């Protein structure tokens, strides 16, 4: 069996990779491309303003990329899971959530190429929230694994505070997504700032107690 001293540097490297992936995933910087979706075909509706908001603001007329691409974030996270799963098996259980989040996010971006009219509106509405929720849940469950690694009697109180910070971070992140959907820009930015700041504070707390990231004999 390898000693803790031999495995610790590798664990810290995987920790850095994983949290780099988390930070890339939560940095939402949209970049519009020149790839246009098929022209929207209007349909009879009693809520034209809602349809306009979803079609023209949420989905948009062109394919939009994230300047900090989620695919890179998920690759880094999966690499870290592959290594850390050998130390703590519960990391492996995060793979289905990560894959599900990737699939829903991809569907959210690609569906407007294949759907139009009422279906584009309804599924665009649905998949926006599905993609946001799947991403938040996947990232929270994955990052929560690090607090489980650091849990012990000596670190229990500090670790509890770290878990609370993590919960606040991802809860405010989801509220940001909801507010952004309804074009409540200023409020969404406030929640986004809270989301990022508490997430960075959580990372600081985990890193400052990195001596507890160890392999159980």
C-alpha positions, 0 to 999 in steps of 0.5 A: 500500500502506498503511503499518504506522503506518496499519494498526497501530491497526486491528490492535490494535483487532482484537486487543482484540476477538478476545481479549475474545471468547476471555476471554468464551468461557473464562469458564464461568458456567452460568445455569439457565433455567426451560425444562425438557427433556422428562422423562427416560424411564429404560431398562434399564442396567448402569450406573445411576450413570453414567446418573444422573450424565450425565442429572441432573448433566451435562445437567441437567433444564433448559436452561442458558445461559452467563452469558458467552455463547459466541455473543457470544464467537464473534461478536467472534472472527469480526469480528476474523478478518474484519479480520485475515485481510486482513493474515494469511491464516491467520486465515481458516482459523480460520473453519471451526473456529469454526463447527464449535465453534458448531454442536457446542455448539448441538447439545449444548444442543438434543439433549435436547429431541429425544432421550430414554432411551438416546439422550439418555444416549449422545449427551449423553455424546458431545456433551459431550466433542465440544463441549469438544474443539471449543471448545478446539481452535478457541480454541487455533488462533485464539489461536495465530495471534497468536503467529504474527503476532509471530514474528520473529528478534528476538522468537523466544525470547520468542514460544516461551515465549508459545506454551508458556504458550498450550499449557499454558492450553488443555491445563489447560482441557480437563482442567478440562472432563473433571474437571467431567464426573466431578464432581471439583469441587475438582480441576476448579477448580484446573485452571480457575484454572491455565487462566485464569491462564496464559491471562491471562499469555499475553495479557499477553505478547502485548500487551507485545510488540504492536509485532510485530503488524504487516503484512508489506510 
